Amino acid sequence: MTWKSGLGLIIAFAALVFGTVLVFLAFDRNSHSASDTIRPFLITMIPVWAVMIAATRVLVRRNGIG
C-alpha cells in the first residue's frame, strides 16, 4: 500500500467517525428515551460501517498487504 492510499484510508476513517458522531447527535436531539436514539442510530450506521470495512478490505488486498 502506498502512503497516499494509506493516508486516504485514514482521512476516510476520520470522516466516518466525525459523521457517526453527527448522526448520533441528530438522532439524540429530538429523542425522549434511549431506545428512541439507539435503535435508529444503529439501523442507520451499521450498514455504513459495514461498507467502509468491506471497501477497506478490498483496497488493502488489492495493494498486496492482506
Beta strands, then each sheet from edge to edge (+ up, - down):
end
